[in-house]
Amino acid sequence: MSETKVVTGLVRLSYLKVWQPETDDQGKKFYKACLLIPKKDKATLAKIEAAVEAAIVAKWGAKKPKGIKLPLRDGDEDKDDPNFAGMMFLNCKSARKPGLLNASREEILDEEDVYSGAWGKVSINLYAYERPDGKGVAVGLNAIQKLKDDDNLGGGGWSADDFEEEEI
């Protein structure tokens, strides 16, 4: 495995767009996910930090530029959302549709099975960039292995419990 490739421990998926791509301001299509990483998962956080450093060294060598944007952020400080409490997070995206697998490593085809709020392991690749608007480390989205269901973070939706039983 490359020094810049990481397979996370169990993370919560948020702001998930893996079935149909979004289009950015330049007309480029991409898939995306925000990974909520429990702060207690020190192993995953250490792997991500090591991959960030490897991406920096691969691009700029031992002389790290000042003011570069890093991908890993603190949910308690940077988000006013209870779902981000106790979590670190990072955003990842890809021009190619990511692999979507279940616990048995079989492809998931039903769009209802992978959603914002579900938990899984994610394969990501970190890389350094330099553009006119700045320098930083970005995260590519390779694949998601969904392992556990949880409340949908997408909002909306419905349940039969929304209604009381009526006699007609």
N, C-alpha and C positions, 0 to 999 in steps of 0.2 A: 504494500500500500504506500502511496506517495506521502511525503511529509505534510502535504497540504490537504490531504483527504482525511475526513473524519466520519466515523459512524457513531452517532450519539448514543447515549443511554436513553432511557424512557423520557420523552419530551411531549409537551402538549402542543397540538397544532392550532394555529390561529391565523386569521386573515388568509385563509387557504384559497388559492385559485389554481387548481391542478387539473381540472377537467376541460376547461375552455381557457385559452390565453386571453390576457388583457393586452391592450395596445397603449404604448407610451406616446408622448408628445411628438416623437419623430416617426411614428407609425410602426415601430418595431413591436412584434408580439412576444409576450413572455408569460411564463407560469411563475407563481410565487407562493411562499409560505413564511409565516413568522413562527419561529420555534421558541416556546416558553420552556426554559430549562430550570428545573428546581435548583435553588442555590446550594442545597445539600448534596447535589450530584457533582462532587469535586472532581471525579474522574473525567466526566464529559467536559467540564469547564477547563480542566488542565489540558486535555487534548485539543480543544479549540484554541486556547491561548498559544500552545506550541505550534499549531498550524498557522496562526496569525504571524508569529515570529518567523516561521519558515518562508511564508509568502513574502514578507518584508525583505528577508535576506536574499531570496531568489531574484527580487526586482532591483534592490538598491545595495546589496552587499551589507557589510557590517555597519555602514553609515546610515542609520535610520533618519529619514527626513523629519523635520519638525512639523507639527500641526497636521499629521495625517489622521484621517477619519478611520476609526476602528469599528468593527461590526458588533461586538458584544456590548450590550447595554444593561443597566440595572432597572428592572421593572418597578422597584419601589421608588426610585428617583425620577425616572423618565416618563412614566405613564401614570395617569390618574384613572386606573382601572383595577378593580379588585381581582380580576383574573391574572394580573401581572404581579400581584403581591407575592413576595418570597421567591421571585423568579428573576433570572437573567434572561435576556432575549436577543435574538438576532433575526434579521430578514434575509431570505435567500431567494434567488430567482434563476430561471433558466429559459433560454430560447427554445429548448426542446422539452417535450412533455416528459415529466419525471416518471420513473417506474413506480407503480403502486402495487404493493404486495400485502398479503395477509400473513398471519403468524407462521403458516406452513410454506411461505415463500411462493405462493401461487398468485398470479396476477389478479387484481381486483378490477372488475368491469362495471360494477354497479355504483353509480355516482352517490348513492345514499350511504355507502359504506365508509367513505373517507371524507371527513368534514371538519370544520373548525370546532375544536373541542375534544376531538378524539386524541388518543395518546399512541405514540409509536416511536420507533427508531428511525433516524433519517441519515442518509448518506449525503454529505456536503463536500464541496471543494472550495478552499479559500485561495484567493489570488489578489495580488496588489495591482493597483491601477494608477495612472497619472493622466489627468485630463486638464483642460484649461481651467476648470472650476475647482480643481484640487487634487489631492493625492489621498489614497486610502487603501483599505483592504475590503474586498467584497466577497460575497458567499454565493457560490453556485449550488443549485438544487439538483441532485442526481436522482434520488429515489426515496420513497417512504415505505416503511413496513408498519402498517397499522396493527397495533397489538391490543388496544383496550378502548372501549366506549366510555363516554362521559357526556355531560350536558353539552348541547350544541351551543357554541358561542356566537353563532350567526344571528341570533335573535329571531323573532317571528316564529313561524311554525304554529302548529295547533295540536291539540289532543282532544280525545272524546271527553276528557275530564274538564274541558272548558265549559261544558254544558251540564245542566242538571237533567236528570231523567224526567221526561214529561209524559203525563198520561193524556192520551188523546180521546 
